[in-house]
Amino acid sequence: MEKINESILSDEIKEHQKEHRIDHMTYLPDMEQIPSDMLEQVLAETKAYDYDSFTESDVRNALAKERRTLKDFQALLSPAALPLLEEMARKAQAETQKYFGNSVSMFTPVYIANYCENYCIYCGFNCHNHIRRAQLNEEEIRREFAAIAKTGLQEILILTGESRKKSTVEYIGKAVEMAREYFKVIGLEIYPVNTDEYAYLHKCGADYVTVFQETYNPDKYETLHLAGHKRIFPYRFYAQERALMGGMRGVGLSALLGLDDFRKDAFATGMHAYLLQKKYPHAEIAFSCPRLRPIINNDRINPMDVHERQLLQVICAYRLFMPFAGITVSSRECARVRDNLMQIAATKISAGVSTGIGEHGEEVQDKGDEQFEISDDRSVEEIYGALREHHLQPVMADAIYV
C-alpha cells in the first residue's frame, strides 16, 4: 500500500492541539463513572509484571495444574514459555475440546459508517485521515443485511467509526432492530457509551459488545490517542462493565498487539477478563487477538514485532487461564494461521470480511474506505469448507431468542 503523509498535521496545528489537549485520565462531563476499582487492580498488577523473572520450571508448574492462577498466567506469557510452546498448544487444544468440542462459530463484521471524531494515529478511520467517508442509510443497511443473510450466516458484528454526531445511539439502535429481522446473534463494536445507552441497545436486540482497549499502558495510550472521547483511558476501560450492567449477555476484550509491549498488554487483557468473570459470573467473556495491520495514509506508527509463535503463545495462554472464554481470530491473519489456530484454541472465526463501508450488497458497493488491510478474504462458503476439512463443526448461531 502506498504510504503518504496527508494525514500529518502542520506543526502549528499540532502545537495548538498539544496545548489544549485534555487529560487522558480525567472523565468528561457526559461520561458515566461507575463504582469499581478494577482499573487500579489491573494497572498495579501489570506494572509489577516482570516476565523475565519466570523460569522454565515456573512454566512447567503452570502447565501441570488443572486451574491456573494469575501468576501461572504470567508464566505462560513469559519468554520462558516459548521453548514449551508445543506442549502449551497440546494442552490448550485439550481444554478447547473439553469445553467447546469441535464447534467453531462463524460471523461477519458489517461496517455501517466510518465517520470518526478521534485522532488515533494507528487507525485508518482517524478524523485527520483523508479517506472516503460514508454512512449507510436504513435502506442500504437492510440491503447489506439481506446480502449477508443469503450466505447462511446467522451472526453479525455491527461496527461504526467512533462518532456520536454521525452514528448516534438511535441510529445504531435502528440498525440493530433491522438486524434482528435477519440474524439470531448480534454483536456491537462501537464507541463506548453509558449504562443506560447499552441497556437501550440491548433492548433493540444487541447480544454482546466488543471493545478494544488497544493498549493497557496509560502512558503509551496517551501518545497514541491525541484527540476525541477515545482519549479518556478509564472510560474506555470500564465499557465492558457498563455493557454488562446494561444487560448485555456477553462482552469481548482485546489489546491491539504490536502497539506496545505485547506480553504486558496480553496479561492486562486476561486479568481484566478474569476480574469481570468473577464479578459477573453469568457473563460470556471472549477475547480477540488482533495484530496491528497497515492502514491507509499512515507511516507514523511502527508496530512492535509480534510474530506467529508469539501470537500462538498469547492465544494458548488465554485458553489455559480462562478455559470457558471464547477466542476470536481476526481476518488480519492469513488463512494458514487462522486455520491452525482454529484447530488449537480459537472458537470463533469471521468470514466474507470487508472493513469498508457498503461492500456486501451490490447496490451499495464500496461507498467508504476500509479501516485496515485484511489478510484472509475467503468467502463464507470457503471458510465453512475449510472448517469441515479440518473435522471442525461450523456453528452459525450459538444462541436463539425464544
Secondary structure by P-SEA (a helix, b strand, c coil): ccccccccccaaaaaaaaaaccccccccccccccccaaaaaaaaaaaacccccccaaaaaaaaacccccaaaaaaaaccccccaaaaaaaaaaaaaaaccccbbbbbbbbbccccccccccccccccccccbbbbbcaaaaaaaaaaaaaacccbbbbbbccccccccaaaaaaaaaaaaacccbbbbbcccccaaaaaaaaaacccbbbbbcccccaaaaaaaccccccccaaaaaaaaaaaaaacccbbbbbccccccaaaaaaaaaaaaaaaaaaaccccccbbbbbcccccccccccccccccaaaaaaaaaaaaaacccbbbbbcccccaaaaaaaaaccccbbbcccccccccccccccccbbbcccccccccaaaaaaaaaaacbbbbccccccc
